[in-house]
Amino acid sequence: MSTVRVSPKFQVVIPLEIRQALRLRPGQKLQVLRFENRIELIPVPDIKAMCGFARGIDTSVPRDHDRV
């Protein structure tokens, strides 16, 4: 487990092994959440990377006749 220090500007450096494992890039957005007594950083996927993620799903669901 790595330990980081909060700078006077409240900045932290994400350790190299975590950046590599999560394939983080400079400028990538992270969602910051407070969960109980901890901070969680969740990488926000690039919108271009999500293109086609729903390809092949079954869209033949029953619908009300007024919602077609």
mmCIF file of the N, C-alpha and C atoms, coordinates in Angstrom:
data_MODEL
# 
_entry.id   MODEL 
# 
loop_
_atom_site.group_PDB 
_atom_site.id 
_atom_site.type_symbol 
_atom_site.label_atom_id 
_atom_site.label_alt_id 
_atom_site.label_comp_id 
_atom_site.label_asym_id 
_atom_site.label_entity_id 
_atom_site.label_seq_id 
_atom_site.pdbx_PDB_ins_code 
_atom_site.Cartn_x 
_atom_site.Cartn_y 
_atom_site.Cartn_z 
_atom_site.occupancy 
_atom_site.B_iso_or_equiv 
_atom_site.pdbx_formal_charge 
_atom_site.auth_seq_id 
_atom_site.auth_comp_id 
_atom_site.auth_asym_id 
_atom_site.auth_atom_id 
_atom_site.pdbx_PDB_model_num 
ATOM 1   N N  . MET A 1 1  ? 0.847   -1.170 0.000   1.00 0.00 ? 1  MET A N  1 
ATOM 2   C CA . MET A 1 1  ? 0.000   0.000  0.000   1.00 0.00 ? 1  MET A CA 1 
ATOM 3   C C  . MET A 1 1  ? 0.892   1.233  0.000   1.00 0.00 ? 1  MET A C  1 
ATOM 4   N N  . SER A 1 2  ? 0.541   2.196  -0.825  1.00 0.00 ? 2  SER A N  1 
ATOM 5   C CA . SER A 1 2  ? 1.307   3.433  -0.932  1.00 0.00 ? 2  SER A CA 1 
ATOM 6   C C  . SER A 1 2  ? 0.712   4.508  -0.044  1.00 0.00 ? 2  SER A C  1 
ATOM 7   N N  . THR A 1 3  ? 1.569   5.423  0.355   1.00 0.00 ? 3  THR A N  1 
ATOM 8   C CA . THR A 1 3  ? 1.143   6.570  1.147   1.00 0.00 ? 3  THR A CA 1 
ATOM 9   C C  . THR A 1 3  ? 1.490   7.829  0.368   1.00 0.00 ? 3  THR A C  1 
ATOM 10  N N  . VAL A 1 4  ? 0.582   8.786  0.360   1.00 0.00 ? 4  VAL A N  1 
ATOM 11  C CA . VAL A 1 4  ? 0.837   10.063 -0.309  1.00 0.00 ? 4  VAL A CA 1 
ATOM 12  C C  . VAL A 1 4  ? 0.682   11.177 0.710   1.00 0.00 ? 4  VAL A C  1 
ATOM 13  N N  . ARG A 1 5  ? 1.244   12.330 0.376   1.00 0.00 ? 5  ARG A N  1 
ATOM 14  C CA . ARG A 1 5  ? 1.184   13.487 1.255   1.00 0.00 ? 5  ARG A CA 1 
ATOM 15  C C  . ARG A 1 5  ? 0.367   14.580 0.569   1.00 0.00 ? 5  ARG A C  1 
ATOM 16  N N  . VAL A 1 6  ? -0.445  15.272 1.322   1.00 0.00 ? 6  VAL A N  1 
ATOM 17  C CA . VAL A 1 6  ? -1.223  16.396 0.801   1.00 0.00 ? 6  VAL A CA 1 
ATOM 18  C C  . VAL A 1 6  ? -0.333  17.633 0.844   1.00 0.00 ? 6  VAL A C  1 
ATOM 19  N N  . SER A 1 7  ? -0.191  18.293 -0.300  1.00 0.00 ? 7  SER A N  1 
ATOM 20  C CA . SER A 1 7  ? 0.660   19.486 -0.390  1.00 0.00 ? 7  SER A CA 1 
ATOM 21  C C  . SER A 1 7  ? -0.065  20.686 0.230   1.00 0.00 ? 7  SER A C  1 
ATOM 22  N N  . PRO A 1 8  ? 0.647   21.791 0.418   1.00 0.00 ? 8  PRO A N  1 
ATOM 23  C CA . PRO A 1 8  ? -0.005  23.001 0.931   1.00 0.00 ? 8  PRO A CA 1 
ATOM 24  C C  . PRO A 1 8  ? -1.149  23.489 0.038   1.00 0.00 ? 8  PRO A C  1 
ATOM 25  N N  . LYS A 1 9  ? -1.128  23.104 -1.250  1.00 0.00 ? 9  LYS A N  1 
ATOM 26  C CA . LYS A 1 9  ? -2.208  23.464 -2.164  1.00 0.00 ? 9  LYS A CA 1 
ATOM 27  C C  . LYS A 1 9  ? -3.281  22.368 -2.212  1.00 0.00 ? 9  LYS A C  1 
ATOM 28  N N  . PHE A 1 10 ? -3.230  21.420 -1.289  1.00 0.00 ? 10 PHE A N  1 
ATOM 29  C CA . PHE A 1 10 ? -4.165  20.297 -1.198  1.00 0.00 ? 10 PHE A CA 1 
ATOM 30  C C  . PHE A 1 10 ? -4.094  19.385 -2.424  1.00 0.00 ? 10 PHE A C  1 
ATOM 31  N N  . GLN A 1 11 ? -2.905  19.224 -2.981  1.00 0.00 ? 11 GLN A N  1 
ATOM 32  C CA . GLN A 1 11 ? -2.695  18.336 -4.117  1.00 0.00 ? 11 GLN A CA 1 
ATOM 33  C C  . GLN A 1 11 ? -2.036  17.050 -3.635  1.00 0.00 ? 11 GLN A C  1 
ATOM 34  N N  . VAL A 1 12 ? -2.314  15.952 -4.357  1.00 0.00 ? 12 VAL A N  1 
ATOM 35  C CA . VAL A 1 12 ? -1.657  14.672 -4.084  1.00 0.00 ? 12 VAL A CA 1 
ATOM 36  C C  . VAL A 1 12 ? -1.163  14.108 -5.409  1.00 0.00 ? 12 VAL A C  1 
ATOM 37  N N  . VAL A 1 13 ? -0.131  13.269 -5.343  1.00 0.00 ? 13 VAL A N  1 
ATOM 38  C CA . VAL A 1 13 ? 0.387   12.595 -6.524  1.00 0.00 ? 13 VAL A CA 1 
ATOM 39  C C  . VAL A 1 13 ? -0.049  11.141 -6.448  1.00 0.00 ? 13 VAL A C  1 
ATOM 40  N N  . ILE A 1 14 ? -0.697  10.660 -7.516  1.00 0.00 ? 14 ILE A N  1 
ATOM 41  C CA . ILE A 1 14 ? -1.124  9.266  -7.569  1.00 0.00 ? 14 ILE A CA 1 
ATOM 42  C C  . ILE A 1 14 ? 0.115   8.426  -7.841  1.00 0.00 ? 14 ILE A C  1 
ATOM 43  N N  . PRO A 1 15 ? 0.391   7.411  -7.022  1.00 0.00 ? 15 PRO A N  1 
ATOM 44  C CA . PRO A 1 15 ? 1.596   6.604  -7.200  1.00 0.00 ? 15 PRO A CA 1 
ATOM 45  C C  . PRO A 1 15 ? 1.667   5.964  -8.594  1.00 0.00 ? 15 PRO A C  1 
ATOM 46  N N  . LEU A 1 16 ? 2.903   5.804  -9.077  1.00 0.00 ? 16 LEU A N  1 
ATOM 47  C CA . LEU A 1 16 ? 3.160   5.300  -10.423 1.00 0.00 ? 16 LEU A CA 1 
ATOM 48  C C  . LEU A 1 16 ? 2.494   3.955  -10.681 1.00 0.00 ? 16 LEU A C  1 
ATOM 49  N N  . GLU A 1 17 ? 2.600   3.015  -9.741  1.00 0.00 ? 17 GLU A N  1 
ATOM 50  C CA . GLU A 1 17 ? 2.023   1.687  -9.980  1.00 0.00 ? 17 GLU A CA 1 
ATOM 51  C C  . GLU A 1 17 ? 0.504   1.731  -10.147 1.00 0.00 ? 17 GLU A C  1 
ATOM 52  N N  . ILE A 1 18 ? -0.147  2.666  -9.471  1.00 0.00 ? 18 ILE A N  1 
ATOM 53  C CA . ILE A 1 18 ? -1.599  2.807  -9.619  1.00 0.00 ? 18 ILE A CA 1 
ATOM 54  C C  . ILE A 1 18 ? -1.930  3.485  -10.943 1.00 0.00 ? 18 ILE A C  1 
ATOM 55  N N  . ARG A 1 19 ? -1.160  4.519  -11.313 1.00 0.00 ? 19 ARG A N  1 
ATOM 56  C CA . ARG A 1 19 ? -1.376  5.177  -12.608 1.00 0.00 ? 19 ARG A CA 1 
ATOM 57  C C  . ARG A 1 19 ? -1.214  4.196  -13.755 1.00 0.00 ? 19 ARG A C  1 
ATOM 58  N N  . GLN A 1 20 ? -0.214  3.334  -13.677 1.00 0.00 ? 20 GLN A N  1 
ATOM 59  C CA . GLN A 1 20 ? 0.018   2.361  -14.735 1.00 0.00 ? 20 GLN A CA 1 
ATOM 60  C C  . GLN A 1 20 ? -1.069  1.293  -14.756 1.00 0.00 ? 20 GLN A C  1 
ATOM 61  N N  . ALA A 1 21 ? -1.467  0.792  -13.599 1.00 0.00 ? 21 ALA A N  1 
ATOM 62  C CA . ALA A 1 21 ? -2.489  -0.255 -13.528 1.00 0.00 ? 21 ALA A CA 1 
ATOM 63  C C  . ALA A 1 21 ? -3.829  0.231  -14.073 1.00 0.00 ? 21 ALA A C  1 
ATOM 64  N N  . LEU A 1 22 ? -4.162  1.500  -13.824 1.00 0.00 ? 22 LEU A N  1 
ATOM 65  C CA . LEU A 1 22 ? -5.438  2.061  -14.281 1.00 0.00 ? 22 LEU A CA 1 
ATOM 66  C C  . LEU A 1 22 ? -5.314  2.771  -15.622 1.00 0.00 ? 22 LEU A C  1 
ATOM 67  N N  . ARG A 1 23 ? -4.088  2.798  -16.171 1.00 0.00 ? 23 ARG A N  1 
ATOM 68  C CA . ARG A 1 23 ? -3.814  3.452  -17.454 1.00 0.00 ? 23 ARG A CA 1 
ATOM 69  C C  . ARG A 1 23 ? -4.287  4.905  -17.462 1.00 0.00 ? 23 ARG A C  1 
ATOM 70  N N  . LEU A 1 24 ? -3.961  5.622  -16.395 1.00 0.00 ? 24 LEU A N  1 
ATOM 71  C CA . LEU A 1 24 ? -4.324  7.035  -16.308 1.00 0.00 ? 24 LEU A CA 1 
ATOM 72  C C  . LEU A 1 24 ? -3.392  7.854  -17.187 1.00 0.00 ? 24 LEU A C  1 
ATOM 73  N N  . ARG A 1 25 ? -3.946  8.905  -17.769 1.00 0.00 ? 25 ARG A N  1 
ATOM 74  C CA . ARG A 1 25 ? -3.185  9.798  -18.642 1.00 0.00 ? 25 ARG A CA 1 
ATOM 75  C C  . ARG A 1 25 ? -3.238  11.216 -18.078 1.00 0.00 ? 25 ARG A C  1 
ATOM 76  N N  . PRO A 1 26 ? -2.227  12.036 -18.370 1.00 0.00 ? 26 PRO A N  1 
ATOM 77  C CA . PRO A 1 26 ? -2.282  13.430 -17.936 1.00 0.00 ? 26 PRO A CA 1 
ATOM 78  C C  . PRO A 1 26 ? -3.517  14.123 -18.529 1.00 0.00 ? 26 PRO A C  1 
ATOM 79  N N  . GLY A 1 27 ? -4.223  14.861 -17.710 1.00 0.00 ? 27 GLY A N  1 
ATOM 80  C CA . GLY A 1 27 ? -5.409  15.573 -18.166 1.00 0.00 ? 27 GLY A CA 1 
ATOM 81  C C  . GLY A 1 27 ? -6.691  14.766 -18.074 1.00 0.00 ? 27 GLY A C  1 
ATOM 82  N N  . GLN A 1 28 ? -6.590  13.485 -17.737 1.00 0.00 ? 28 GLN A N  1 
ATOM 83  C CA . GLN A 1 28 ? -7.788  12.647 -17.633 1.00 0.00 ? 28 GLN A CA 1 
ATOM 84  C C  . GLN A 1 28 ? -8.601  13.078 -16.417 1.00 0.00 ? 28 GLN A C  1 
ATOM 85  N N  . LYS A 1 29 ? -9.921  13.030 -16.557 1.00 0.00 ? 29 LYS A N  1 
ATOM 86  C CA . LYS A 1 29 ? -10.794 13.434 -15.470 1.00 0.00 ? 29 LYS A CA 1 
ATOM 87  C C  . LYS A 1 29 ? -11.023 12.261 -14.519 1.00 0.00 ? 29 LYS A C  1 
ATOM 88  N N  . LEU A 1 30 ? -11.104 12.604 -13.229 1.00 0.00 ? 30 LEU A N  1 
ATOM 89  C CA . LEU A 1 30 ? -11.420 11.639 -12.182 1.00 0.00 ? 30 LEU A CA 1 
ATOM 90  C C  . LEU A 1 30 ? -12.603 12.173 -11.390 1.00 0.00 ? 30 LEU A C  1 
ATOM 91  N N  . GLN A 1 31 ? -13.542 11.301 -11.108 1.00 0.00 ? 31 GLN A N  1 
ATOM 92  C CA . GLN A 1 31 ? -14.663 11.685 -10.257 1.00 0.00 ? 31 GLN A CA 1 
ATOM 93  C C  . GLN A 1 31 ? -14.219 11.481 -8.814  1.00 0.00 ? 31 GLN A C  1 
ATOM 94  N N  . VAL A 1 32 ? -14.478 12.458 -7.951  1.00 0.00 ? 32 VAL A N  1 
ATOM 95  C CA . VAL A 1 32 ? -14.062 12.401 -6.555  1.00 0.00 ? 32 VAL A CA 1 
ATOM 96  C C  . VAL A 1 32 ? -15.298 12.210 -5.691  1.00 0.00 ? 32 VAL A C  1 
ATOM 97  N N  . LEU A 1 33 ? -15.274 11.151 -4.881  1.00 0.00 ? 33 LEU A N  1 
ATOM 98  C CA . LEU A 1 33 ? -16.397 10.847 -4.016  1.00 0.00 ? 33 LEU A CA 1 
ATOM 99  C C  . LEU A 1 33 ? -15.934 10.727 -2.570  1.00 0.00 ? 33 LEU A C  1 
ATOM 100 N N  . ARG A 1 34 ? -16.770 11.173 -1.659  1.00 0.00 ? 34 ARG A N  1 
ATOM 101 C CA . ARG A 1 34 ? -16.533 10.925 -0.241  1.00 0.00 ? 34 ARG A CA 1 
ATOM 102 C C  . ARG A 1 34 ? -17.431 9.761  0.145   1.00 0.00 ? 34 ARG A C  1 
ATOM 103 N N  . PHE A 1 35 ? -16.834 8.688  0.651   1.00 0.00 ? 35 PHE A N  1 
ATOM 104 C CA . PHE A 1 35 ? -17.586 7.514  1.074   1.00 0.00 ? 35 PHE A CA 1 
ATOM 105 C C  . PHE A 1 35 ? -17.186 7.208  2.506   1.00 0.00 ? 35 PHE A C  1 
ATOM 106 N N  . GLU A 1 36 ? -18.122 7.399  3.419   1.00 0.00 ? 36 GLU A N  1 
ATOM 107 C CA . GLU A 1 36 ? -17.878 7.262  4.850   1.00 0.00 ? 36 GLU A CA 1 
ATOM 108 C C  . GLU A 1 36 ? -16.677 8.108  5.238   1.00 0.00 ? 36 GLU A C  1 
ATOM 109 N N  . ASN A 1 37 ? -15.569 7.497  5.619   1.00 0.00 ? 37 ASN A N  1 
ATOM 110 C CA . ASN A 1 37 ? -14.419 8.265  6.081   1.00 0.00 ? 37 ASN A CA 1 
ATOM 111 C C  . ASN A 1 37 ? -13.239 8.152  5.114   1.00 0.00 ? 37 ASN A C  1 
ATOM 112 N N  . ARG A 1 38 ? -13.531 8.098  3.800   1.00 0.00 ? 38 ARG A N  1 
ATOM 113 C CA . ARG A 1 38 ? -12.448 7.984  2.830   1.00 0.00 ? 38 ARG A CA 1 
ATOM 114 C C  . ARG A 1 38 ? -12.792 8.742  1.553   1.00 0.00 ? 38 ARG A C  1 
ATOM 115 N N  . ILE A 1 39 ? -11.774 8.929  0.713   1.00 0.00 ? 39 ILE A N  1 
ATOM 116 C CA . ILE A 1 39 ? -11.923 9.604  -0.580  1.00 0.00 ? 39 ILE A CA 1 
ATOM 117 C C  . ILE A 1 39 ? -11.715 8.563  -1.661  1.00 0.00 ? 39 ILE A C  1 
ATOM 118 N N  . GLU A 1 40 ? -12.592 8.525  -2.653  1.00 0.00 ? 40 GLU A N  1 
ATOM 119 C CA . GLU A 1 40 ? -12.453 7.602  -3.777  1.00 0.00 ? 40 GLU A CA 1 
ATOM 120 C C  . GLU A 1 40 ? -12.320 8.405  -5.060  1.00 0.00 ? 40 GLU A C  1 
ATOM 121 N N  . LEU A 1 41 ? -11.366 8.018  -5.900  1.00 0.00 ? 41 LEU A N  1 
ATOM 122 C CA . LEU A 1 41 ? -11.149 8.638  -7.202  1.00 0.00 ? 41 LEU A CA 1 
ATOM 123 C C  . LEU A 1 41 ? -11.525 7.621  -8.265  1.00 0.00 ? 41 LEU A C  1 
ATOM 124 N N  . ILE A 1 42 ? -12.464 7.973  -9.125  1.00 0.00 ? 42 ILE A N  1 
ATOM 125 C CA . ILE A 1 42 ? -12.954 7.062  -10.152 1.00 0.00 ? 42 ILE A CA 1 
ATOM 126 C C  . ILE A 1 42 ? -12.680 7.673  -11.526 1.00 0.00 ? 42 ILE A C  1 
ATOM 127 N N  . PRO A 1 43 ? -11.897 6.981  -12.377 1.00 0.00 ? 43 PRO A N  1 
ATOM 128 C CA . PRO A 1 43 ? -11.628 7.524  -13.711 1.00 0.00 ? 43 PRO A CA 1 
ATOM 129 C C  . PRO A 1 43 ? -12.919 7.673  -14.510 1.00 0.00 ? 43 PRO A C  1 
ATOM 130 N N  . VAL A 1 44 ? -13.085 8.826  -15.147 1.00 0.00 ? 44 VAL A N  1 
ATOM 131 C CA . VAL A 1 44 ? -14.238 9.087  -16.005 1.00 0.00 ? 44 VAL A CA 1 
ATOM 132 C C  . VAL A 1 44 ? -13.839 8.687  -17.425 1.00 0.00 ? 44 VAL A C  1 
ATOM 133 N N  . PRO A 1 45 ? -14.548 7.725  -18.035 1.00 0.00 ? 45 PRO A N  1 
ATOM 134 C CA . PRO A 1 45 ? -14.161 7.301  -19.383 1.00 0.00 ? 45 PRO A CA 1 
ATOM 135 C C  . PRO A 1 45 ? -14.373 8.407  -20.407 1.00 0.00 ? 45 PRO A C  1 
ATOM 136 N N  . ASP A 1 46 ? -13.498 8.440  -21.390 1.00 0.00 ? 46 ASP A N  1 
ATOM 137 C CA . ASP A 1 46 ? -13.611 9.401  -22.485 1.00 0.00 ? 46 ASP A CA 1 
ATOM 138 C C  . ASP A 1 46 ? -14.849 9.042  -23.306 1.00 0.00 ? 46 ASP A C  1 
ATOM 139 N N  . ILE A 1 47 ? -15.609 10.025 -23.731 1.00 0.00 ? 47 ILE A N  1 
ATOM 140 C CA . ILE A 1 47 ? -16.846 9.773  -24.470 1.00 0.00 ? 47 ILE A CA 1 
ATOM 141 C C  . ILE A 1 47 ? -16.573 9.013  -25.761 1.00 0.00 ? 47 ILE A C  1 
ATOM 142 N N  . LYS A 1 48 ? -15.421 9.245  -26.383 1.00 0.00 ? 48 LYS A N  1 
ATOM 143 C CA . LYS A 1 48 ? -15.085 8.522  -27.609 1.00 0.00 ? 48 LYS A CA 1 
ATOM 144 C C  . LYS A 1 48 ? -14.851 7.039  -27.330 1.00 0.00 ? 48 LYS A C  1 
ATOM 145 N N  . ALA A 1 49 ? -14.341 6.710  -26.163 1.00 0.00 ? 49 ALA A N  1 
ATOM 146 C CA . ALA A 1 49 ? -14.098 5.315  -25.806 1.00 0.00 ? 49 ALA A CA 1 
ATOM 147 C C  . ALA A 1 49 ? -15.412 4.562  -25.588 1.00 0.00 ? 49 ALA A C  1 
ATOM 148 N N  . MET A 1 50 ? -16.494 5.289  -25.324 1.00 0.00 ? 50 MET A N  1 
ATOM 149 C CA . MET A 1 50 ? -17.783 4.653  -25.071 1.00 0.00 ? 50 MET A CA 1 
ATOM 150 C C  . MET A 1 50 ? -18.578 4.425  -26.350 1.00 0.00 ? 50 MET A C  1 
ATOM 151 N N  . CYS A 1 51 ? -18.074 4.892  -27.478 1.00 0.00 ? 51 CYS A N  1 
ATOM 152 C CA . CYS A 1 51 ? -18.769 4.724  -28.749 1.00 0.00 ? 51 CYS A CA 1 
ATOM 153 C C  . CYS A 1 51 ? -18.959 3.243  -29.054 1.00 0.00 ? 51 CYS A C  1 
ATOM 154 N N  . GLY A 1 52 ? -20.198 2.830  -29.239 1.00 0.00 ? 52 GLY A N  1 
ATOM 155 C CA . GLY A 1 52 ? -20.505 1.457  -29.595 1.00 0.00 ? 52 GLY A CA 1 
ATOM 156 C C  . GLY A 1 52 ? -20.570 0.494  -28.425 1.00 0.00 ? 52 GLY A C  1 
ATOM 157 N N  . PHE A 1 53 ? -20.555 0.989  -27.175 1.00 0.00 ? 53 PHE A N  1 
ATOM 158 C CA . PHE A 1 53 ? -20.539 0.075  -26.040 1.00 0.00 ? 53 PHE A CA 1 
ATOM 159 C C  . PHE A 1 53 ? -21.834 -0.729 -25.910 1.00 0.00 ? 53 PHE A C  1 
ATOM 160 N N  . ALA A 1 54 ? -22.915 -0.258 -26.505 1.00 0.00 ? 54 ALA A N  1 
ATOM 161 C CA . ALA A 1 54 ? -24.192 -0.965 -26.411 1.00 0.00 ? 54 ALA A CA 1 
ATOM 162 C C  . ALA A 1 54 ? -24.491 -1.781 -27.668 1.00 0.00 ? 54 ALA A C  1 
ATOM 163 N N  . ARG A 1 55 ? -23.516 -1.920 -28.539 1.00 0.00 ? 55 ARG A N  1 
ATOM 164 C CA . ARG A 1 55 ? -23.710 -2.661 -29.773 1.00 0.00 ? 55 ARG A CA 1 
ATOM 165 C C  . ARG A 1 55 ? -24.088 -4.110 -29.457 1.00 0.00 ? 55 ARG A C  1 
ATOM 166 N N  . GLY A 1 56 ? -25.128 -4.590 -30.119 1.00 0.00 ? 56 GLY A N  1 
ATOM 167 C CA . GLY A 1 56 ? -25.541 -5.974 -29.966 1.00 0.00 ? 56 GLY A CA 1 
ATOM 168 C C  . GLY A 1 56 ? -26.565 -6.230 -28.878 1.00 0.00 ? 56 GLY A C  1 
ATOM 169 N N  . ILE A 1 57 ? -27.016 -5.191 -28.167 1.00 0.00 ? 57 ILE A N  1 
ATOM 170 C CA . ILE A 1 57 ? -28.010 -5.443 -27.131 1.00 0.00 ? 57 ILE A CA 1 
ATOM 171 C C  . ILE A 1 57 ? -29.367 -5.708 -27.768 1.00 0.00 ? 57 ILE A C  1 
ATOM 172 N N  . ASP A 1 58 ? -30.199 -6.442 -27.074 1.00 0.00 ? 58 ASP A N  1 
ATOM 173 C CA . ASP A 1 58 ? -31.528 -6.790 -27.577 1.00 0.00 ? 58 ASP A CA 1 
ATOM 174 C C  . ASP A 1 58 ? -32.461 -5.592 -27.385 1.00 0.00 ? 58 ASP A C  1 
ATOM 175 N N  . THR A 1 59 ? -32.919 -5.001 -28.482 1.00 0.00 ? 59 THR A N  1 
ATOM 176 C CA . THR A 1 59 ? -33.804 -3.844 -28.402 1.00 0.00 ? 59 THR A CA 1 
ATOM 177 C C  . THR A 1 59 ? -35.268 -4.220 -28.643 1.00 0.00 ? 59 THR A C  1 
ATOM 178 N N  . SER A 1 60 ? -35.542 -5.508 -28.744 1.00 0.00 ? 60 SER A N  1 
ATOM 179 C CA . SER A 1 60 ? -36.922 -5.947 -29.003 1.00 0.00 ? 60 SER A CA 1 
ATOM 180 C C  . SER A 1 60 ? -37.656 -6.159 -27.678 1.00 0.00 ? 60 SER A C  1 
ATOM 181 N N  . VAL A 1 61 ? -37.931 -5.073 -27.001 1.00 0.00 ? 61 VAL A N  1 
ATOM 182 C CA . VAL A 1 61 ? -38.666 -5.135 -25.745 1.00 0.00 ? 61 VAL A CA 1 
ATOM 183 C C  . VAL A 1 61 ? -40.110 -4.730 -26.008 1.00 0.00 ? 61 VAL A C  1 
ATOM 184 N N  . PRO A 1 62 ? -41.048 -5.302 -25.286 1.00 0.00 ? 62 PRO A N  1 
ATOM 185 C CA . PRO A 1 62 ? -42.450 -4.919 -25.476 1.00 0.00 ? 62 PRO A CA 1 
ATOM 186 C C  . PRO A 1 62 ? -42.660 -3.460 -25.062 1.00 0.00 ? 62 PRO A C  1 
ATOM 187 N N  . ARG A 1 63 ? -43.389 -2.712 -25.904 1.00 0.00 ? 63 ARG A N  1 
ATOM 188 C CA . ARG A 1 63 ? -43.668 -1.317 -25.627 1.00 0.00 ? 63 ARG A CA 1 
ATOM 189 C C  . ARG A 1 63 ? -45.160 -1.058 -25.700 1.00 0.00 ? 63 ARG A C  1 
ATOM 190 N N  . ASP A 1 64 ? -45.601 -0.050 -24.998 1.00 0.00 ? 64 ASP A N  1 
ATOM 191 C CA . ASP A 1 64 ? -46.998 0.375  -25.117 1.00 0.00 ? 64 ASP A CA 1 
ATOM 192 C C  . ASP A 1 64 ? -47.190 0.941  -26.518 1.00 0.00 ? 64 ASP A C  1 
ATOM 193 N N  . HIS A 1 65 ? -48.369 0.725  -27.094 1.00 0.00 ? 65 HIS A N  1 
ATOM 194 C CA . HIS A 1 65 ? -48.617 1.153  -28.475 1.00 0.00 ? 65 HIS A CA 1 
ATOM 195 C C  . HIS A 1 65 ? -48.493 2.661  -28.656 1.00 0.00 ? 65 HIS A C  1 
ATOM 196 N N  . ASP A 1 66 ? -48.684 3.451  -27.581 1.00 0.00 ? 66 ASP A N  1 
ATOM 197 C CA . ASP A 1 66 ? -48.555 4.895  -27.713 1.00 0.00 ? 66 ASP A CA 1 
ATOM 198 C C  . ASP A 1 66 ? -47.110 5.378  -27.490 1.00 0.00 ? 66 ASP A C  1 
ATOM 199 N N  . ARG A 1 67 ? -46.168 4.473  -27.285 1.00 0.00 ? 67 ARG A N  1 
ATOM 200 C CA . ARG A 1 67 ? -44.769 4.839  -27.034 1.00 0.00 ? 67 ARG A CA 1 
ATOM 201 C C  . ARG A 1 67 ? -43.830 4.374  -28.138 1.00 0.00 ? 67 ARG A C  1 
ATOM 202 N N  . VAL A 1 68 ? -44.363 4.024  -29.287 1.00 0.00 ? 68 VAL A N  1 
ATOM 203 C CA . VAL A 1 68 ? -43.532 3.527  -30.376 1.00 0.00 ? 68 VAL A CA 1 
ATOM 204 C C  . VAL A 1 68 ? -42.931 4.674  -31.158 1.00 0.00 ? 68 VAL A C  1 
# 
